[in-house]
Amino acid sequence: MKNEAKSANTMTCQACGVDCQRFGKHRNGLRRFRCPQCKKTYTEPHTRTLDVMYIPEEKAVLATRLLLEGNSIRSTERITNLDRNTIMRMLVLAGNRCLELMDSRMRDLHCQHIQSDEIWTFVGKKQRQVRKDDSEELGDAWVFVAIDAETKLIPAFTVGKRSAATTNAFVGDLAHRLANRVQLTTDGFRFYIDAVEKHFGADVDFGQIVKLYGDYGQHDTAARYSPSPIVEVISKVRQGNPDPEHMSTSHVERQNLTMRMAIRRFTRLTNAFSKKLGNLKAACALHFAYYNFCRVHQTLRVTPAMEAGLTDHVWTIAELLRAA
């Protein structure tokens, strides 16, 4: 027992080969040792959070959970006592890892009915405030999202401008993740037509839901905060033979609400917006990875990843961060 205690409280200097002596603690509570000959210092063996960060895993999990539940960066800073720059660095690291996780796991998916939509946000400033010499990343940003109506799985998403290039990248990414013919329903955005034809060819049943909106009265105060009323909904068959009963975008529009509620930077009429495009992409990646693998869906009673057969259990946030 004494030998075990001695070995647990000492380290061997890599340069001199002699036993080091205790030399206080690191700022995160880890024990430090110093060689009595060469004076080099060492930290006891440990695993860094996300491989590079010194913060304890339990604090990283708490901060991640707060961000995933809609807290702002500064609110998370006050609760966890972590510096806001540390929280942002952790968010970007975790988000980039979640991008890799989603890219590797979302392959050969057997989905049947895919719905797609775009949700608006902005980076730095709103589009009307953007000047000619500003970065191309500033201004309006759109998140293209696809959801499987049966499993509620998010197989693909893309962040960018609401343009033909972003639509083409999104549809191409979605097509490469599917293993069978699907029925795809989108809104009436015109760039979907060419993108679906390019990446799916004839191997898809494609329809669009076109919504026509009316206008509020010119002096109606509700017009400032409420969406325009829907006058008519038109279902258009673009390709193949889609089932009219499954031509809908209701599930993906409900996912848009989930994003508005769970990602603070998507909340309207607040100052919680993204300052950098990379931060927005990281926040979205973290949200979708958590939604797919960790969050139990209220209707399914399991996570979307479990329903889709990608995993056999509910992941914890700590497990998500380790896997990412």
C-alpha positions as CSV (number, residue, x, y, z in Angstrom):
1,M,0.0,0.0,0.0
2,K,2.9,2.4,0.8
3,N,4.5,1.7,-2.6
4,E,1.2,2.3,-4.4
5,A,0.8,5.6,-2.5
6,K,4.3,6.6,-3.3
7,S,3.9,5.8,-7.0
8,A,0.6,7.8,-7.1
9,N,2.3,10.8,-5.6
10,T,5.5,10.9,-7.7
11,M,6.5,11.1,-11.3
12,T,9.7,10.1,-13.1
13,C,11.6,12.9,-14.9
14,Q,11.8,12.1,-18.6
15,A,15.2,13.7,-18.8
16,C,16.9,12.6,-15.7
17,G,15.1,9.4,-14.8
18,V,14.7,10.3,-11.1
19,D,11.6,10.7,-9.0
20,C,10.1,14.1,-9.1
21,Q,8.7,16.0,-6.1
22,R,5.3,17.5,-5.5
23,F,5.2,21.1,-6.7
24,G,1.7,22.5,-6.1
25,K,-1.3,22.2,-8.3
26,H,-2.2,23.4,-11.8
27,R,-4.9,26.1,-12.1
28,N,-7.5,23.4,-13.0
29,G,-6.7,21.3,-9.9
30,L,-4.2,18.8,-11.4
31,R,-1.1,18.0,-9.4
32,R,2.3,19.3,-10.5
33,F,5.7,17.7,-10.0
34,R,9.3,19.1,-10.3
35,C,12.5,17.3,-11.0
36,P,15.1,18.0,-8.1
37,Q,18.0,17.9,-10.6
38,C,17.0,19.6,-13.9
39,K,14.1,21.6,-12.3
40,K,11.6,20.6,-15.1
41,T,8.0,20.5,-14.1
42,Y,5.3,18.0,-15.1
43,T,1.5,17.7,-14.7
44,E,0.0,14.4,-13.7
45,P,-1.5,12.3,-16.6
46,H,-4.9,13.6,-17.7
47,T,-7.2,13.9,-20.7
48,R,-7.9,17.4,-21.9
49,T,-11.4,18.4,-22.8
50,L,-11.8,18.3,-26.6
51,D,-8.1,17.3,-26.6
52,V,-6.9,20.9,-26.2
53,M,-8.8,22.6,-23.4
54,Y,-7.8,22.7,-19.7
55,I,-11.3,23.2,-18.3
56,P,-12.8,20.3,-16.4
57,E,-15.1,18.1,-18.5
58,E,-18.0,18.7,-16.0
59,K,-17.8,22.5,-16.6
60,A,-17.6,22.0,-20.3
61,V,-20.7,19.8,-20.2
62,L,-22.6,22.4,-18.1
63,A,-21.6,25.2,-20.4
64,T,-22.6,23.1,-23.5
65,R,-25.9,22.2,-21.9
66,L,-26.7,25.9,-21.2
67,L,-25.9,26.9,-24.7
68,L,-28.0,24.1,-26.1
69,E,-31.0,25.2,-24.0
70,G,-30.9,28.7,-25.4
71,N,-28.7,30.6,-23.0
72,S,-26.5,33.4,-24.3
73,I,-22.8,33.4,-24.0
74,R,-22.7,36.0,-21.2
75,S,-25.5,34.2,-19.3
76,T,-23.4,31.0,-19.6
77,E,-20.4,33.0,-18.4
78,R,-22.2,34.1,-15.3
79,I,-23.5,30.7,-14.4
80,T,-20.3,28.7,-15.0
81,N,-17.7,31.3,-14.1
82,L,-15.9,30.5,-17.3
83,D,-14.6,33.4,-19.4
84,R,-16.7,34.2,-22.4
85,N,-13.7,33.7,-24.7
86,T,-13.2,30.2,-23.3
87,I,-16.9,29.5,-23.9
88,M,-16.7,30.7,-27.4
89,R,-13.5,28.7,-28.1
90,M,-15.2,25.6,-26.7
91,L,-18.3,26.2,-28.8
92,V,-16.2,26.5,-32.0
93,L,-14.2,23.4,-31.2
94,A,-17.2,21.3,-30.3
95,G,-19.1,22.6,-33.3
96,N,-16.3,21.7,-35.7
97,R,-16.0,18.3,-34.2
98,C,-19.8,17.8,-34.5
99,L,-19.6,18.7,-38.2
100,E,-17.1,15.8,-38.6
101,L,-19.3,13.5,-36.5
102,M,-22.4,14.3,-38.6
103,D,-20.4,13.9,-41.8
104,S,-19.2,10.4,-40.8
105,R,-22.4,9.1,-39.2
106,M,-25.0,10.5,-41.7
107,R,-24.2,8.0,-44.5
108,D,-26.3,5.4,-46.4
109,L,-29.5,6.6,-44.7
110,H,-32.7,4.8,-45.6
111,C,-35.2,7.7,-45.4
112,Q,-38.5,7.8,-47.1
113,H,-40.0,11.3,-46.9
114,I,-37.6,14.2,-46.7
115,Q,-38.7,17.8,-46.0
116,S,-36.5,20.8,-46.6
117,D,-36.8,24.5,-45.7
118,E,-34.6,27.5,-45.0
119,I,-34.5,29.6,-41.8
120,W,-33.2,33.2,-41.8
121,T,-30.7,34.8,-39.5
122,F,-27.9,37.3,-39.9
123,V,-24.2,37.7,-39.2
124,G,-22.7,40.9,-37.8
125,K,-25.5,43.2,-39.1
126,K,-28.7,43.0,-41.1
127,Q,-28.5,43.1,-44.8
128,R,-29.8,46.7,-45.1
129,Q,-26.8,47.9,-42.9
130,V,-24.2,46.1,-45.0
131,R,-21.8,48.5,-46.8
132,K,-19.8,47.9,-50.0
133,D,-16.5,47.4,-48.2
134,D,-17.8,45.0,-45.6
135,S,-16.9,41.3,-45.6
136,E,-19.1,39.0,-47.7
137,E,-19.8,37.0,-44.5
138,L,-21.8,39.9,-43.0
139,G,-25.5,40.4,-43.6
140,D,-28.3,37.9,-44.1
141,A,-27.5,34.2,-43.6
142,W,-29.8,31.2,-44.2
143,V,-29.7,27.7,-42.8
144,F,-30.9,25.1,-45.2
145,V,-32.3,22.1,-43.2
146,A,-33.6,18.7,-44.2
147,I,-35.6,16.4,-41.9
148,D,-36.9,12.9,-42.2
149,A,-40.6,13.0,-41.5
150,E,-40.7,9.5,-40.0
151,T,-37.6,9.4,-37.8
152,K,-37.3,13.2,-37.3
153,L,-33.6,12.8,-38.2
154,I,-31.7,15.8,-39.5
155,P,-29.5,14.2,-42.3
156,A,-28.0,17.4,-43.7
157,F,-27.9,21.2,-43.3
158,T,-26.0,24.0,-44.9
159,V,-25.3,27.6,-43.8
160,G,-24.9,30.3,-46.4
161,K,-26.6,32.9,-48.5
162,R,-30.0,32.1,-50.0
163,S,-28.6,31.6,-53.4
164,A,-28.2,29.0,-56.2
165,A,-24.7,28.1,-55.0
166,T,-25.8,27.3,-51.4
167,T,-28.9,25.5,-52.6
168,N,-26.8,23.4,-54.9
169,A,-24.3,22.5,-52.2
170,F,-27.1,21.6,-49.8
171,V,-29.0,19.4,-52.2
172,G,-25.8,17.7,-53.3
173,D,-24.8,17.0,-49.7
174,L,-28.3,15.6,-49.0
175,A,-28.3,13.3,-52.1
176,H,-24.9,11.8,-51.2
177,R,-26.2,10.8,-47.7
178,L,-29.2,8.8,-48.9
179,A,-29.1,5.1,-49.9
180,N,-32.5,4.8,-51.6
181,R,-35.1,6.7,-53.6
182,V,-36.9,9.3,-51.5
183,Q,-39.8,11.7,-51.7
184,L,-38.5,15.2,-51.3
185,T,-40.7,18.2,-50.5
186,T,-39.4,21.7,-50.3
187,D,-40.9,25.2,-50.3
188,G,-41.3,27.2,-53.5
189,F,-37.7,28.5,-53.6
190,R,-36.9,28.4,-57.4
191,F,-33.3,27.2,-57.1
192,Y,-34.4,23.8,-55.7
193,I,-35.6,22.7,-59.1
194,D,-32.3,22.7,-60.9
195,A,-30.3,21.5,-57.9
196,V,-32.6,18.4,-57.4
197,E,-32.4,17.6,-61.1
198,K,-28.6,17.9,-61.1
199,H,-27.9,15.7,-58.0
200,F,-30.9,13.3,-57.9
201,G,-31.6,12.9,-61.6
202,A,-34.7,10.8,-62.1
203,D,-34.2,8.9,-58.9
204,V,-36.5,11.1,-56.7
205,D,-40.2,12.0,-56.2
206,F,-40.0,15.7,-55.9
207,G,-42.8,18.2,-55.0
208,Q,-42.9,21.8,-53.8
209,I,-45.3,23.6,-51.5
210,V,-45.9,27.1,-52.7
211,K,-47.5,29.5,-50.2
212,L,-49.1,32.7,-51.2
213,Y,-49.1,35.5,-48.6
214,G,-51.4,38.4,-48.3
215,D,-50.7,41.8,-46.6
216,Y,-51.9,43.4,-43.4
217,G,-53.4,46.8,-43.5
218,Q,-50.9,49.6,-44.2
219,H,-51.2,51.1,-40.7
220,D,-51.7,47.8,-38.8
221,T,-49.2,47.6,-36.0
222,A,-49.3,43.8,-36.1
223,A,-47.5,43.9,-39.5
224,R,-44.3,44.8,-37.7
225,Y,-44.0,41.6,-35.7
226,S,-46.4,39.1,-37.2
227,P,-46.0,37.2,-40.4
228,S,-48.2,37.9,-43.3
229,P,-51.4,35.8,-43.5
230,I,-51.3,32.8,-45.8
231,V,-53.9,33.3,-48.6
232,E,-53.4,30.0,-50.6
233,V,-51.2,26.9,-50.5
234,I,-50.4,25.2,-53.9
235,S,-48.8,21.8,-54.2
236,K,-46.7,21.3,-57.3
237,V,-45.3,18.0,-58.6
238,R,-41.9,18.7,-60.0
239,Q,-40.5,15.3,-60.7
240,G,-41.5,11.6,-60.3
241,N,-44.7,10.6,-58.6
242,P,-44.8,12.0,-55.0
243,D,-47.6,10.9,-52.7
244,P,-49.9,13.9,-52.2
245,E,-50.5,12.9,-48.5
246,H,-46.8,13.3,-47.8
247,M,-46.3,16.5,-49.7
248,S,-45.8,18.8,-46.7
249,T,-43.2,20.9,-45.0
250,S,-44.9,20.9,-41.5
251,H,-42.1,18.9,-39.8
252,V,-39.2,21.0,-41.0
253,E,-41.1,24.2,-40.1
254,R,-41.6,22.8,-36.6
255,Q,-37.8,22.2,-36.6
256,N,-37.3,25.8,-37.4
257,L,-39.2,26.7,-34.3
258,T,-37.0,24.3,-32.3
259,M,-33.9,26.2,-33.6
260,R,-35.4,29.6,-32.7
261,M,-36.0,28.4,-29.2
262,A,-32.8,26.4,-28.6
263,I,-30.1,28.5,-30.3
264,R,-29.9,31.9,-28.7
265,R,-28.5,33.6,-31.8
266,F,-31.6,32.8,-33.7
267,T,-34.0,34.5,-31.2
268,R,-35.7,37.5,-32.9
269,L,-35.8,41.0,-31.6
270,T,-32.7,40.6,-29.3
271,N,-29.0,41.5,-29.5
272,A,-28.0,37.8,-29.4
273,F,-26.8,37.5,-33.0
274,S,-23.7,35.9,-34.5
275,K,-20.7,38.1,-35.0
276,K,-18.8,35.6,-37.1
277,L,-20.1,33.1,-39.7
278,G,-17.8,30.4,-38.2
279,N,-19.6,30.8,-34.9
280,L,-23.0,30.5,-36.5
281,K,-21.9,27.3,-38.3
282,A,-20.5,25.8,-35.1
283,A,-23.6,26.6,-33.1
284,C,-25.8,24.9,-35.8
285,A,-23.6,21.9,-35.9
286,L,-23.6,21.5,-32.1
287,H,-27.4,21.9,-32.1
288,F,-28.1,19.3,-34.8
289,A,-25.7,16.7,-33.3
290,Y,-27.3,17.1,-29.9
291,Y,-30.8,17.0,-31.5
292,N,-30.0,13.8,-33.4
293,F,-28.1,11.8,-30.7
294,C,-28.9,13.3,-27.3
295,R,-32.3,14.8,-27.2
296,V,-35.2,12.4,-26.7
297,H,-38.0,13.3,-29.1
298,Q,-41.3,13.9,-27.4
299,T,-43.3,11.8,-29.9
300,L,-40.8,9.1,-30.6
301,R,-39.7,8.6,-27.0
302,V,-36.2,8.0,-28.3
303,T,-33.7,10.1,-30.1
304,P,-33.9,10.5,-33.9
305,A,-30.6,8.6,-34.3
306,M,-32.0,5.7,-32.4
307,E,-35.2,5.7,-34.5
308,A,-33.1,5.7,-37.6
309,G,-30.9,2.8,-36.4
310,L,-27.7,4.8,-36.1
311,T,-27.2,4.1,-32.4
312,D,-28.8,2.0,-29.7
313,H,-28.8,4.4,-26.8
314,V,-29.3,8.0,-25.8
315,W,-26.0,9.8,-25.8
316,T,-25.0,12.1,-23.0
317,I,-23.5,15.5,-23.7
318,A,-20.1,14.2,-22.3
319,E,-20.3,11.3,-24.7
320,L,-21.1,13.6,-27.6
321,L,-18.1,15.8,-26.8
322,R,-15.8,12.8,-26.6
323,A,-17.1,11.3,-29.8
324,A,-16.9,14.7,-31.5
